[in-house]
Amino acid sequence: MAERVRSMSEPASLDFRFSVAADNQRLDDGDSMEAVYQQLRAAILNCEIPVATPLSQVQLARKLGVSRTPLREAIRLLQREGLIEASPNQRVRVAGFSVEDLDQLYAMRISLEALGVRMTVPYMNTADMQQLEDCLARMDELTEIEEYDCWNVPHRTYHALLVAGAGKRLCKQIEQLSGHAERYRRFYTAAAAEQLGRHYSTVALRVIATVAPEYDPVAIRTALRMVLQGN
């Protein structure tokens, strides 16, 4: 299993593009280390930067529209968080995935969130409970229309409310671990979709090649390309 995870983490190409901001906007606030950190972190958690690809600081600075100084500081923070790895020669790359890391990640989530809930829920008032109910209702609404990205907003709010009384340090750690868990979910969802698409297309193309070799399966090829490109 570990070998399978490592193989799935291998980048297909060193030539990559990613939209660092959700709205595809370049940074316009000069040398803001915090802005660089937040945008790079979002890109990594959203799996926009291929795992294990060597990252050129010159290229990243150009994409983000900043100088190397805030970029280096942002990379240092991301390295401390475990999202970026650096080799002795200072080459940096996005950290990979492993079952060992997943095991430790969820062990920490279970322990810290359970503690946070115990410190929060007994002291909740009627208004707090109503907020939780509102989040659940909103999640139900968004589930019906299959808006997952929007659904994630009340979902995160719901979990944040459950641990809100645990204190700033603990809440920050819980939020960070939640983001890392979401990165695993995105990665394996995309990998599963790719495997399913390849499997179905292989079966269908073999059948078509046998029964109607003159037919051009445009729909299948287009659907597979859409899945592989993540669109």
Sequence and secondary structure as in RCSB ss.txt:
>XXXX:A:sequence
MAERVRSMSEPASLDFRFSVAADNQRLDDGDSMEAVYQQLRAAILNCEIPVATPLSQVQLARKLGVSRTPLREAI
RLLQREGLIEASPNQRVRVAGFSVEDLDQLYAMRISLEALGVRMTVPYMNTADMQQLEDCLARMDELTEIEEYDC
WNVPHRTYHALLVAGAGKRLCKQIEQLSGHAERYRRFYTAAAAEQLGRHYSTVALRVIATVAPEYDPVAIRTALR
MVLQGN
>XXXX:A:secstr
 HHHHHHHTS S S     SSTT     SSS HHHHHHHHHHHHHTT S TT EE HHHHHHHHT  HHHHHHHH
HHHHHHTSEEE TT  EEE    HHHHHHHHHHHHHHHHHHHHHHGGG  HHHHHHHHHHHHHHHHHHHTT HHH
HHHHHHHHHHHHTGGG HHHHHHHHHHHHHHHHHHHHHHHHHHHHHHHHHHHHHHHHHHHH TT   HHHHHHHH
HHHTT 
